[in-house]
Amino acid sequence: MTPQPARFAPQPIVLEGHYVRLEPLDRRHAADLFAVANMPGGAERFRWLFSEAPESQAAAEAWIDQVNAGQDRYVAVIDQASGKAVGQQAWMRIRPEHGSIEIGGVYWGLPMARSRLATEALFLFARHAFDDLGYRRFEWKCNNANEPSKAAATRFGFRFEGIFRQDMIVKGQSRDTAWFSMLDTEWPALRAEFERWLSPDNFDAAGQQKTKLSARA
């Protein structure tokens, strides 16, 4: 079968889930994101990002203006329960002509880290890329020294592809980049497992999972 390009690049729309809502990043999210980044331990989660934790709400607003002027398309992750922004992520390396797209710029704040909110935020991106936009390839990349990010990629069902050595200089340090991907042919099985795991029936009254995610293509 002749490979087909994706339909188009992601548009600034809202993606709704059970636990999170993804909406185009805007200055109105700055106060929430500044608060999350400056929780105890919140700034440490910027270690692997290209940016630093904002030192003020004005700095958060300026950063939002900066990224919105670029080629990447950032969204805020909204906790459906509280209505507050608890993280951010972005569409990157958007190449509809090749059917390839990346999730990057991920900052999942402490209120959502290692939770069903983070898993659903990833799932909503993957589902939109494959099912709505027709992408063939969905990428995840990270600093090869970032073990938590690599573990998350594996948990979500991405396949490790290799390391680009001395790929970048980030914050004055040389970065080897680990590449992961999932493909459209792998997505149906992964989607079924995400949907099973994210079902409200899989969580108790305290929000704890009853069964683990087994996303393996």
C-alpha positions in Angstrom: 0.0 0.0 0.0 1.3 3.4 -0.9 2.0 5.5 2.3 -0.3 8.5 2.7 0.5 11.9 4.2 -1.5 13.1 7.2 -4.6 15.2 6.5 -3.1 18.4 8.0 -1.3 19.8 11.0 -3.1 19.9 14.4 -5.4 22.8 14.7 -6.1 24.9 17.8 -9.0 22.9 19.2 -10.0 21.4 22.5 -9.6 17.7 23.2 -11.8 16.4 26.0 -11.1 13.3 28.2 -12.5 11.9 31.4 -9.9 13.5 33.6 -8.2 16.2 31.6 -9.0 18.7 28.8 -6.3 19.9 26.4 -6.8 23.4 25.1 -4.6 25.8 23.2 -2.0 27.4 25.5 -2.9 31.0 26.3 -1.9 33.7 28.7 -4.9 32.9 30.8 -3.1 29.7 31.9 0.0 31.6 33.1 -1.2 32.0 36.7 -2.0 28.3 37.1 1.2 27.1 35.5 3.3 29.5 37.5 1.7 28.2 40.7 2.3 24.5 39.7 5.9 25.2 38.7 6.6 26.8 42.0 5.1 24.2 44.2 7.8 22.4 46.4 9.6 20.2 44.0 7.9 21.7 40.9 10.9 23.6 39.6 13.0 20.4 39.7 10.8 19.0 36.9 12.2 21.6 34.5 15.6 19.9 34.7 15.2 18.2 31.3 13.3 21.0 29.5 14.7 23.7 27.3 13.2 26.3 29.6 13.6 27.1 33.3 10.8 27.4 35.8 9.1 30.8 35.6 10.0 33.2 38.4 6.8 35.2 38.1 3.4 35.1 36.4 4.7 37.8 34.0 7.6 35.5 33.1 5.1 32.7 32.5 3.1 35.0 30.2 6.2 36.0 28.3 7.2 32.4 27.8 3.7 31.6 26.5 3.9 34.4 24.0 7.3 33.2 22.9 6.3 29.6 22.2 3.1 30.6 20.6 5.1 32.6 18.1 7.1 29.6 17.1 6.4 26.5 15.0 5.5 24.2 17.8 1.9 24.1 19.0 1.5 24.1 22.8 -1.5 23.1 24.8 -2.4 23.4 28.5 -3.5 20.3 30.4 -6.5 21.2 32.4 -7.6 19.0 35.4 -11.3 18.4 34.8 -11.9 18.1 38.5 -10.4 21.5 39.5 -10.6 23.4 36.2 -7.0 24.4 36.7 -4.0 24.1 34.3 -1.7 21.5 35.8 0.7 21.0 32.9 1.6 21.6 29.3 2.7 19.7 26.2 3.2 20.4 22.6 3.0 19.1 19.0 6.5 19.2 17.6 8.3 18.2 14.4 5.0 18.5 12.7 5.4 16.9 9.2 2.0 16.1 7.7 3.6 15.5 4.3 5.4 12.5 5.9 2.6 11.6 8.3 5.0 12.1 11.3 4.5 14.1 14.5 6.1 14.4 17.9 4.8 15.0 21.5 7.4 17.2 23.3 7.8 20.2 25.6 6.1 18.0 28.2 5.7 19.5 31.7 3.3 17.5 33.8 3.2 19.2 37.1 3.2 17.4 40.4 -0.6 17.4 40.7 -0.8 15.2 37.6 2.6 13.5 37.4 2.5 9.6 37.3 -1.3 9.7 37.4 -4.2 8.9 35.1 -4.2 12.6 34.2 -0.8 12.2 32.6 -1.7 9.0 30.8 -4.9 10.5 29.4 -3.0 13.7 28.3 -0.7 11.4 26.2 -3.6 9.3 25.0 -5.6 12.3 23.7 -2.6 13.4 21.7 -2.1 9.9 20.2 -5.7 9.4 19.4 -6.0 12.7 17.7 -2.9 12.2 15.7 -3.8 8.7 14.5 -7.6 8.6 14.4 -8.5 12.2 13.5 -5.5 13.5 11.5 -4.2 10.3 9.9 -0.6 10.4 11.0 1.5 7.2 10.5 4.1 7.9 13.2 4.0 9.4 16.7 7.3 10.3 18.3 8.7 10.7 21.8 12.2 12.0 22.3 14.2 12.8 25.5 17.6 13.3 26.9 19.1 9.8 27.2 20.0 10.5 30.8 16.4 11.2 31.6 15.5 7.7 33.0 11.9 8.6 34.1 11.1 9.9 30.6 12.4 6.8 29.0 10.4 4.6 31.4 7.3 6.6 30.7 7.7 6.2 26.9 8.0 2.4 27.4 5.0 2.3 29.7 2.9 4.2 27.1 3.8 1.7 24.4 6.4 3.6 22.4 9.3 1.5 21.0 12.9 2.5 21.5 14.6 3.2 18.2 18.1 4.4 19.2 20.3 7.2 20.4 21.4 10.3 18.5 24.8 11.0 20.1 25.8 14.6 20.9 22.5 15.6 19.3 22.2 19.0 21.1 23.6 21.4 23.6 21.0 22.2 26.2 21.6 24.5 29.1 25.3 24.3 28.4 25.4 20.5 28.5 25.8 18.0 25.6 22.7 15.9 25.1 22.4 12.5 23.6 18.8 12.1 22.5 16.8 8.8 22.9 14.2 8.3 20.2 10.9 6.4 20.6 7.9 6.0 18.4 4.6 4.3 17.9 3.1 3.6 14.4 -0.4 3.6 13.0 -0.2 -0.2 12.6 0.5 -0.6 16.4 -2.1 2.0 17.4 -5.4 -0.1 17.4 -4.0 -2.5 20.1 -2.5 0.4 22.1 -5.7 2.4 21.9 -7.8 -0.5 23.2 -5.5 -0.9 26.2 -5.5 2.8 26.9 -9.3 2.9 26.8 -9.5 -0.1 29.1 -7.1 1.4 31.6 -8.6 4.9 31.5 -12.1 3.6 32.1 -13.5 5.1 35.4 -14.3 1.4 36.3 -10.5 0.8 36.6 -10.2 3.2 39.5 -11.3 3.1 43.1 -13.0 5.9 45.0 -9.5 7.3 45.9 -8.5 7.4 42.2 -6.1 4.5 42.6 -5.8 2.1 39.6 -7.2 -1.4 40.0 -5.1 -2.9 37.2 -1.9 -1.7 35.5 -1.5 -0.3 32.0 0.0 -2.9 29.7 0.6 -0.9 26.5 2.6 -3.2 24.4 2.2 -3.1 20.6 
